[in-house]
Amino acid sequence: MIKSKPQSSAPKKGIEVICGSMFSGKTKLLIEKIKHFKENNYSVRVFKPEFDIRYGNKKIVSHDNKETYAIPVKKSHDIITTSKSSDIIAIDEAQFFDEDIIKVCKSLSKEKLIIIAGLDMDFLGNGFGPMPSLMNIANKITRLHAICDICSGKAYHTYRKSSVKNKILLGEKEDYLALCKKCFNKNTTKNV
């Protein structure tokens, strides 16, 4: 027996952004939403940046080891051609995409629900890549926080432990801390 899509939980068209620091649960929440929609018989396509191979090249994985299949994408525009038959588009690590991701999401959101997860700020506390613009055009924003690795307060910042200045440095707990604003400012000032 084929289950029909429930009308009451039909996704609205538009853009939803899940943002926050590293270790705040962004990918975990994205995976939960993907699972929910798939269980309700919606077609969901999941995308990730091609160069992010921390957990393998064809999946996204949360820090608590939840995972789902994802299509690796080199350029944002490739999402359009690969998502024609889907109801919902999920994009992880959106901060790593090129600026065209904004146009792609605007275009696709006329017909589909787009759910985007990514870091809102880089390790210096500045807006990260296209995320500020994506947040500006979003219909819904969920901002998550981690627990500060120093004082256990609410952490909204990602602090890089090393002195590497490259904007993009893929890493985990050995490379980054989640910090509250006070601890972030204190540690950033020490390293300037």
C-alpha positions in Angstrom: 0.0 0.0 0.0 1.4 3.4 -1.0 1.1 6.1 1.7 0.1 9.5 0.5 1.7 12.7 1.7 -0.1 14.1 4.7 -1.6 17.5 3.8 -1.3 18.8 7.4 2.4 18.5 7.5 3.1 19.5 3.9 6.3 21.6 3.8 5.9 25.2 2.9 7.9 26.6 0.1 10.7 28.9 1.2 14.1 28.9 3.0 14.9 27.7 6.5 18.3 28.3 8.0 19.8 26.4 10.9 22.9 28.2 12.2 25.3 28.5 15.1 28.8 27.6 16.2 30.6 24.3 15.7 29.3 21.6 18.0 25.8 23.3 18.4 23.8 20.5 16.7 23.2 22.0 13.3 23.8 18.9 11.3 22.0 16.8 13.9 18.9 18.9 13.5 19.1 18.9 9.7 19.3 15.1 9.7 16.3 14.9 12.0 14.3 17.1 9.6 15.4 15.0 6.6 14.4 11.8 8.4 11.0 13.3 9.3 10.2 14.3 5.8 11.3 11.0 4.3 9.2 9.1 6.8 6.2 11.2 5.6 7.0 10.2 1.9 8.5 13.4 0.7 11.4 13.3 -1.7 14.4 14.9 -0.1 17.7 15.7 -1.8 20.7 16.4 0.5 23.8 18.3 -0.7 27.2 19.1 0.8 30.4 20.7 -0.5 32.5 18.3 -2.5 35.7 19.1 -0.7 34.3 18.3 2.8 35.3 14.6 3.1 35.8 14.5 6.9 33.2 11.6 7.2 33.4 10.3 3.7 32.5 11.9 0.4 28.8 10.9 0.1 27.3 11.5 3.5 26.8 14.1 6.2 27.4 13.1 9.8 26.6 14.8 13.1 28.9 14.9 16.0 26.8 12.2 17.7 27.3 10.0 14.6 23.9 10.3 13.0 24.3 10.3 9.2 22.5 10.4 5.9 23.4 10.1 2.3 24.4 13.4 0.6 25.3 14.4 -2.9 28.7 16.2 -3.0 28.6 19.4 -5.1 31.4 21.4 -6.5 29.4 24.5 -7.5 26.1 25.7 -6.1 24.5 25.8 -9.5 24.8 22.0 -9.7 22.1 21.7 -7.0 19.4 23.0 -9.5 20.0 20.3 -12.1 20.1 17.5 -9.5 17.0 18.5 -7.5 14.3 18.8 -10.1 12.1 15.9 -8.9 12.5 16.5 -5.1 10.1 18.2 -2.7 12.7 19.3 -0.3 16.3 20.4 -0.6 18.7 20.1 2.4 22.1 21.7 2.3 24.8 21.1 4.9 27.9 23.3 5.5 26.4 26.1 3.4 29.1 28.5 4.6 31.6 26.7 2.3 29.5 27.2 -0.9 30.2 30.0 -3.5 28.0 33.1 -3.4 25.8 31.7 -6.2 24.2 29.5 -3.4 22.1 32.6 -2.6 20.6 32.8 -6.2 20.2 29.0 -6.3 18.2 29.0 -3.0 16.1 32.0 -4.0 15.2 30.2 -7.3 14.5 26.8 -5.8 12.5 28.2 -2.9 9.7 29.3 -5.3 8.8 25.7 -5.7 10.4 23.8 -2.8 11.4 24.0 0.9 15.1 24.6 1.2 16.7 23.8 4.6 20.2 25.1 5.0 22.6 24.3 7.9 25.9 26.2 8.4 28.2 28.2 10.6 27.0 31.8 10.8 30.4 33.1 11.9 33.9 32.2 11.1 36.7 31.7 13.7 37.3 35.4 13.8 33.7 36.2 14.7 32.8 37.6 11.2 29.9 36.5 8.9 30.9 33.3 7.2 30.7 33.1 3.4 27.1 33.4 2.1 25.5 32.6 5.5 24.6 36.2 6.4 22.9 36.7 3.0 21.1 33.4 3.3 19.9 34.4 6.8 18.6 37.7 5.4 16.4 35.9 2.8 15.2 33.1 5.1 11.6 32.6 6.1 12.7 30.9 9.3 16.0 30.9 11.2 16.9 28.5 14.0 20.1 29.7 15.9 21.6 26.9 18.0 24.3 27.2 20.6 26.9 24.8 22.0 28.2 24.7 25.6 31.3 26.9 26.1 34.4 24.7 26.5 35.8 27.1 29.1 32.9 28.4 31.3 30.0 26.1 30.3 27.9 29.1 29.3 26.0 29.3 26.0 28.5 29.2 23.1 27.8 31.0 19.9 31.4 31.4 18.7 33.8 28.9 17.1 37.4 29.5 18.3 40.3 28.0 16.3 43.0 26.6 18.6 45.8 26.9 16.0 47.4 30.0 14.6 46.5 29.0 11.0 44.9 32.1 9.3 43.2 30.3 6.4 39.5 31.1 6.5 38.7 27.5 5.7 40.3 24.8 7.8 38.3 21.6 8.2 38.5 20.2 11.7 37.0 18.9 14.8 37.5 19.1 18.6 41.3 18.9 18.2 41.2 22.1 16.1 38.3 24.1 17.5 36.5 25.1 20.7 32.9 26.4 21.1 33.0 29.6 23.2 30.6 32.1 24.7 31.2 35.7 23.7 33.1 36.6 26.9 35.6 33.7 26.6 35.8 34.2 22.8 36.7 37.9 23.2 39.2 37.1 26.0 41.0 34.4 24.0 40.9 36.3 20.7 42.5 39.3 22.3 45.3 37.1 23.7 46.1 35.8 20.2 46.1 39.1 18.3 
